[in-house]
Amino acid sequence: MELKGKQRRLLKSKANRMKPIFSVGKNGLSEVWLEEVTNAIEKRELMKINILQNADVSTDDVRNYIEKNSDIMAIQVIGRNLVLFKQAGDPDNRNVSVEVTSI
């Protein structure tokens, strides 16, 4: 799903008050971590992750890893936080994407 400017702005505004759900720490990135993120975003469609100070990876590393190994899009990077979006496969979980596609 390719997003337009207005759609990105809507997602950013929705994520503004969200708290990060997942963190990347000193253990770095792994397939198991990405699988957990994918399962969580399948239910929520929009979420934040945090990169801890002791992590050996940068925000660009995390963004590239997520986008190359999954269908998840990084909408925004704010400091050490990433805002992620993916349309849910289950129509019952499509709350955010219904609003995004209506724009």
ZAZADO-226087 format. One record per residue: residue in three letters; residue number from 1; x, y negated, z negated of N, C-alpha, C in turn. Coordinates in steps of 0.2 Angstrom, whole numbers. Example, Ala and Ser with C-alpha at 12.3 -4.5 7.8 and 13.67 -1.06 7.14 Angstrom:
BEGIN
[r ALA; 1; [66; 28; -39]; [62; 22; -39]; [66; 16; -39]];
[r SER; 2; [64; 11; -35]; [68; 5; -36]; [64; 0; -39]];
# end
This chain:
BEGIN
[r MET; 1; [4; 6; 0]; [0; 0; 0]; [4; -6; 0]];
[r GLU; 2; [4; -10; 5]; [8; -16; 6]; [4; -22; 3]];
[r LEU; 3; [7; -26; -2]; [4; -31; -5]; [5; -38; -2]];
[r LYS; 4; [0; -42; -2]; [0; -49; 0]; [2; -53; -6]];
[r GLY; 5; [4; -59; -5]; [6; -64; -10]; [0; -65; -15]];
[r LYS; 6; [-6; -66; -13]; [-11; -67; -18]; [-12; -60; -23]];
[r GLN; 7; [-11; -54; -20]; [-12; -48; -23]; [-6; -48; -28]];
[r ARG; 8; [0; -49; -27]; [5; -49; -31]; [4; -54; -37]];
[r ARG; 9; [2; -60; -36]; [0; -65; -41]; [-5; -62; -46]];
[r LEU; 10; [-10; -59; -43]; [-15; -56; -48]; [-12; -51; -52]];
[r LEU; 11; [-8; -46; -49]; [-5; -41; -53]; [0; -44; -59]];
[r LYS; 12; [4; -50; -57]; [8; -53; -62]; [4; -56; -67]];
[r SER; 13; [-1; -59; -66]; [-5; -62; -71]; [-8; -57; -76]];
[r LYS; 14; [-10; -51; -73]; [-13; -46; -77]; [-8; -43; -82]];
[r ALA; 15; [-1; -43; -79]; [4; -40; -83]; [7; -45; -88]];
[r ASN; 16; [5; -51; -88]; [8; -56; -92]; [8; -55; -99]];
[r ARG; 17; [3; -52; -102]; [2; -51; -109]; [3; -44; -111]];
[r MET; 18; [5; -40; -106]; [6; -33; -108]; [12; -32; -111]];
[r LYS; 19; [13; -27; -115]; [19; -24; -119]; [22; -19; -115]];
[r PRO; 20; [29; -18; -115]; [32; -13; -112]; [30; -6; -115]];
[r ILE; 21; [29; -1; -110]; [27; 5; -113]; [32; 10; -113]];
[r PHE; 22; [37; 10; -108]; [43; 14; -108]; [49; 10; -109]];
[r SER; 23; [54; 13; -111]; [61; 10; -111]; [66; 14; -108]];
[r VAL; 24; [71; 11; -106]; [77; 14; -103]; [83; 12; -108]];
[r GLY; 25; [86; 18; -111]; [91; 17; -116]; [98; 19; -114]];
[r LYS; 26; [102; 21; -119]; [108; 24; -117]; [109; 30; -113]];
[r ASN; 27; [103; 34; -113]; [103; 40; -110]; [102; 39; -102]];
[r GLY; 28; [100; 33; -100]; [99; 31; -93]; [93; 34; -90]];
[r LEU; 29; [94; 35; -83]; [88; 37; -79]; [89; 44; -78]];
[r SER; 30; [83; 48; -78]; [83; 55; -76]; [76; 57; -73]];
[r GLU; 31; [76; 62; -70]; [70; 65; -67]; [64; 66; -71]];
[r VAL; 32; [66; 68; -77]; [61; 69; -83]; [58; 62; -85]];
[r TRP; 33; [62; 57; -86]; [60; 50; -87]; [55; 48; -82]];
[r LEU; 34; [57; 48; -75]; [53; 46; -70]; [47; 50; -69]];
[r GLU; 35; [47; 56; -71]; [40; 60; -71]; [36; 57; -76]];
[r GLU; 36; [38; 56; -82]; [34; 53; -87]; [31; 46; -85]];
[r VAL; 37; [35; 42; -82]; [33; 35; -80]; [27; 36; -74]];
[r THR; 38; [29; 41; -70]; [24; 42; -65]; [17; 45; -67]];
[r ASN; 39; [17; 49; -72]; [11; 52; -76]; [7; 46; -79]];
[r ALA; 40; [11; 41; -82]; [8; 36; -86]; [5; 31; -81]];
[r ILE; 41; [8; 29; -76]; [6; 24; -71]; [0; 27; -67]];
[r GLU; 42; [0; 34; -66]; [-6; 37; -63]; [-13; 35; -67]];
[r LYS; 43; [-12; 34; -73]; [-18; 33; -77]; [-19; 25; -78]];
[r ARG; 44; [-14; 21; -78]; [-15; 14; -79]; [-14; 10; -73]];
[r GLU; 45; [-11; 12; -68]; [-9; 8; -62]; [-4; 2; -62]];
[r LEU; 46; [-4; -1; -68]; [0; -7; -69]; [3; -6; -76]];
[r MET; 47; [10; -7; -76]; [13; -6; -83]; [20; -10; -83]];
[r LYS; 48; [22; -11; -89]; [29; -14; -90]; [34; -9; -93]];
[r ILE; 49; [40; -9; -91]; [45; -5; -94]; [51; -10; -96]];
[r ASN; 50; [54; -8; -101]; [60; -12; -104]; [66; -9; -104]];
[r ILE; 51; [72; -12; -102]; [78; -10; -102]; [82; -12; -108]];
[r LEU; 52; [84; -8; -112]; [87; -9; -119]; [94; -12; -118]];
[r GLN; 53; [96; -16; -123]; [103; -19; -123]; [108; -14; -122]];
[r ASN; 54; [107; -8; -125]; [113; -3; -125]; [112; 2; -119]];
[r ALA; 55; [108; 0; -114]; [108; 4; -108]; [114; 3; -103]];
[r ASP; 56; [116; 8; -100]; [121; 7; -95]; [119; 5; -88]];
[r VAL; 57; [113; 4; -87]; [110; 3; -81]; [108; -4; -81]];
[r SER; 58; [107; -8; -75]; [105; -14; -74]; [97; -14; -72]];
[r THR; 59; [94; -19; -72]; [87; -20; -69]; [87; -18; -62]];
[r ASP; 60; [92; -20; -58]; [92; -18; -51]; [93; -10; -50]];
[r ASP; 61; [97; -7; -54]; [98; 0; -54]; [91; 4; -55]];
[r VAL; 62; [88; 1; -60]; [82; 5; -62]; [76; 4; -57]];
[r ARG; 63; [76; -2; -54]; [71; -4; -49]; [73; 0; -43]];
[r ASN; 64; [79; 1; -41]; [81; 5; -35]; [79; 12; -36]];
[r TYR; 65; [81; 15; -42]; [80; 22; -44]; [72; 23; -43]];
[r ILE; 66; [68; 19; -46]; [61; 20; -46]; [58; 20; -39]];
[r GLU; 67; [60; 15; -35]; [57; 14; -28]; [59; 19; -24]];
[r LYS; 68; [66; 22; -24]; [68; 27; -20]; [65; 34; -21]];
[r ASN; 69; [64; 35; -28]; [62; 42; -30]; [54; 43; -31]];
[r SER; 70; [50; 38; -30]; [43; 38; -31]; [40; 33; -26]];
[r ASP; 71; [33; 33; -27]; [29; 28; -23]; [27; 22; -27]];
[r ILE; 72; [30; 21; -33]; [29; 16; -37]; [33; 9; -35]];
[r MET; 73; [29; 4; -35]; [32; -3; -33]; [34; -7; -39]];
[r ALA; 74; [40; -10; -39]; [42; -15; -44]; [39; -22; -42]];
[r ILE; 75; [34; -24; -45]; [31; -31; -43]; [35; -37; -45]];
[r GLN; 76; [38; -36; -51]; [41; -42; -54]; [47; -40; -59]];
[r VAL; 77; [52; -43; -59]; [58; -42; -64]; [58; -49; -68]];
[r ILE; 78; [57; -48; -75]; [58; -54; -79]; [63; -52; -85]];
[r GLY; 79; [69; -54; -84]; [74; -53; -89]; [76; -45; -88]];
[r ARG; 80; [75; -42; -94]; [76; -35; -94]; [69; -31; -94]];
[r ASN; 81; [64; -34; -91]; [58; -30; -91]; [56; -30; -83]];
[r LEU; 82; [53; -24; -81]; [50; -23; -75]; [43; -22; -75]];
[r VAL; 83; [39; -25; -70]; [32; -24; -70]; [31; -19; -64]];
[r LEU; 84; [28; -13; -65]; [27; -8; -60]; [20; -7; -58]];
[r PHE; 85; [18; -5; -52]; [12; -4; -49]; [11; 2; -44]];
[r LYS; 86; [6; 5; -45]; [5; 11; -40]; [-3; 12; -41]];
[r GLN; 87; [-6; 13; -35]; [-13; 15; -34]; [-14; 22; -37]];
[r ALA; 88; [-19; 23; -41]; [-20; 29; -44]; [-23; 34; -39]];
[r GLY; 89; [-21; 40; -39]; [-24; 45; -34]; [-31; 47; -36]];
[r ASP; 90; [-33; 47; -43]; [-39; 48; -45]; [-44; 42; -45]];
[r PRO; 91; [-49; 42; -41]; [-53; 36; -40]; [-56; 34; -47]];
[r ASP; 92; [-57; 38; -52]; [-59; 36; -59]; [-54; 32; -62]];
[r ASN; 93; [-48; 32; -60]; [-43; 28; -64]; [-41; 22; -60]];
[r ARG; 94; [-45; 20; -55]; [-43; 14; -50]; [-47; 8; -53]];
[r ASN; 95; [-45; 5; -58]; [-48; -1; -61]; [-44; -7; -58]];
[r VAL; 96; [-37; -7; -58]; [-34; -13; -56]; [-33; -13; -48]];
[r SER; 97; [-33; -7; -45]; [-32; -7; -37]; [-38; -9; -34]];
[r VAL; 98; [-44; -8; -37]; [-50; -10; -34]; [-51; -18; -34]];
[r GLU; 99; [-48; -21; -39]; [-48; -28; -39]; [-43; -31; -34]];
[r VAL; 100; [-37; -28; -34]; [-32; -30; -29]; [-34; -29; -22]];
[r THR; 101; [-37; -24; -20]; [-39; -23; -13]; [-45; -27; -11]];
[r SER; 102; [-49; -30; -16]; [-54; -35; -14]; [-52; -42; -12]];
[r ILE; 103; [-46; -43; -13]; [-43; -50; -12]; [-41; -50; -4]];
# end
